[in-house]
Amino acid sequence: MHEPEASTPAAPDRSAAWRPETRAIRSGRASMGTSLAPVLWPTTTFVTPTVDDARRMATSVGPERFYTRYGNPTVRDFERAIAELEGAQDARAYASGMGAVSGVLLAICSAGDHVVAPRQLYAGTQLLFQSACPRFGIEVTFVDGTEPGAFAAAVQPGRTTLVWAETPANPRLDLVDLDELGAIAGPVTVVDSTFATPLLQQPLAHGVDLVLHSATKGIAGHNDATLGVVAGSAELIGWLWGFAVLHGASASPFDAMNGLRGLRTLGVRLRQQCETAQLLAEALEAHPAVEDVRYPGLASHPQHDLAKRQMSGFGSMLAFDVTGGLEAGRRFVESVQLAQLAPSLGGPETIVTHPASTTHVSLTPEELAANGIGPGTVRLSVGLEHPDDVIADVDAALRAATEG
Ligand SMILES: *Cc1c(COP(=O)(O)O)cnc(C)c1O
C-alpha cells in the first residue's frame, strides 16, 4: 500500500516560456468550454436574467453577452487571442480591415484635428485620408515614411491627435522605424501591421499605442474571412469600443471563428511563406527580365538593417518591376499558371497583382510614381505551394511576358 500523497506539489507553469507561434495555438479559448476547436456563437442577442443585469450590461464597456454589436463570445475569444499575441491589454475586432482603420480614425479625430500619415499606404487607407478626411474637417499631412524623423517633424503639438504608419507598407515593402514612432509623445500612434501579422513584429513593444491588422489577410489566412482588429491599452480599446458600437462595423462571429482557426496555423504558414519569398526574391534578383526587386529579407532592400532589427521574419509579400513596362507587366500576370491574378494577400494561394493596369489604373504616370508604382510593377503574395513550383511558374511567366 502506498501512503496517500499529502499533496501533489503544483508543477511550475511552463506557459510563460511559450513562443509566439505556440501561444497562437493556445490563446483565445475562454468561451470554448471543452471544445478543442473554436465555438461559433451566431446569436445576435442574449437573454438577461433581470432588469438590473440588462442595465448593467447596457452601460458597461464591452459586455460579452448582451447584444452582438457590443460584444460576442466568439469575437471576444479572437480579440483576446490577438491582444495576447501583441502584448496588449485588450483588442477590438471589426467587420474588415477598413472597418478598423475608419473606426480608429473616427473614434480619435474630430473636426479641426490634424493627422500625420505616410505616403506609402494601403490604397483604401490612402483614399480615406485623402478624400474623406477633408469632408470631416480633419487635415492630413503625408510624409515619406522611410525618412528618419519625418513623422515627428510633421507633428503639430496640441493639434495632431493621430500619427499613422504602415510597415511593411504597400506596395514596395517600405518600412517605418518603430522605435522612432514609439518615441512620439502626445498624439495616438497607430501601426497597420497587416503585412507582418502579430508573429513577425511587435509594434507595442516599441512604444506604439495601437497595432492594427486586416485579419482578412495572413491572420485568417485562407481567403474566407473579412475581418479587422486593433490592439492596445484597455483604456484606448475602451475608447474605441465606445465609437465602434455606433460605427457598427462589428466583426461577424463566423469570421472571428475563422480568424481563430487561422491563428492556429499562422506560425507554420509564415515559416513556409517567408522561406519561399526569400528564395523567390533571390531568384528574381538574378533574373534578366526583372528590375528593382523589393523584399525586406534581401540585403539590397534599402532598409534591410531596420528589417533585421524590428522583424523576426520578412513576410510573404514582395514587389518587382518586369522589364518592358505596362505591356510586359500585363502579360506577366496573364501568363502565370500556378499564381493567380487577384487582390489580397497572406493566403495559401500565390497571388499576383499589376497595380498600373488594375487597382491603380485611374492614376497618371506621375501619380503612379508618387505611389511607388512603375508601369511594370508587380506585387506578389507568396502562398503555400512548393517553393520550386512557385519559382518555376514566375520564371516561365516572365519569359512569356518579355520574350518575342
Ligand atoms: C487589405 C488591407 C487593409 C484593408 O483590409 P480589408 O480587410 O480589406 O478591409 C488595410 N491595410 C492593409 C495593409 C491591407 O493589406
Ligand as a Chemical Component Dictionary entry (heavy atoms), coordinates in Angstrom:
data_LIG
# 
_chem_comp.id                   LIG 
_chem_comp.type                 NON-POLYMER 
_chem_comp.pdbx_formal_charge   0 
_chem_comp.three_letter_code    LIG 
# 
loop_
_chem_comp_atom.comp_id 
_chem_comp_atom.atom_id 
_chem_comp_atom.alt_atom_id 
_chem_comp_atom.type_symbol 
_chem_comp_atom.charge 
_chem_comp_atom.model_Cartn_x 
_chem_comp_atom.model_Cartn_y 
_chem_comp_atom.model_Cartn_z 
_chem_comp_atom.pdbx_ordinal 
LIG C1 C1 C 0 -6.161  44.694 -47.005 1  
LIG C2 C2 C 0 -5.556  45.738 -46.162 2  
LIG C3 C3 C 0 -6.347  46.635 -45.439 3  
LIG C4 C4 C 0 -7.859  46.624 -45.515 4  
LIG O1 O1 O 0 -8.382  45.418 -45.045 5  
LIG P1 P1 P 0 -9.812  44.824 -45.516 6  
LIG O2 O2 O 0 -9.961  43.624 -44.645 7  
LIG O3 O3 O 0 -9.685  44.517 -46.971 8  
LIG O4 O4 O 0 -10.808 45.875 -45.261 9  
LIG C5 C5 C 0 -5.714  47.575 -44.645 10 
LIG N1 N1 N 0 -4.366  47.631 -44.572 11 
LIG C6 C6 C 0 -3.574  46.795 -45.265 12 
LIG C7 C7 C 0 -2.098  46.913 -45.138 13 
LIG C8 C8 C 0 -4.131  45.812 -46.081 14 
LIG O5 O5 O 0 -3.354  44.986 -46.760 15 
# 
loop_
_chem_comp_bond.comp_id 
_chem_comp_bond.atom_id_1 
_chem_comp_bond.atom_id_2 
_chem_comp_bond.value_order 
_chem_comp_bond.pdbx_ordinal 
LIG C1 C2 SING 1  
LIG C2 C3 SING 2  
LIG C2 C8 DOUB 3  
LIG C3 C4 SING 4  
LIG C3 C5 DOUB 5  
LIG C4 O1 SING 6  
LIG O1 P1 SING 7  
LIG P1 O2 DOUB 8  
LIG P1 O3 SING 9  
LIG P1 O4 SING 10 
LIG C5 N1 SING 11 
LIG N1 C6 DOUB 12 
LIG C6 C7 SING 13 
LIG C6 C8 SING 14 
LIG C8 O5 SING 15 
# 
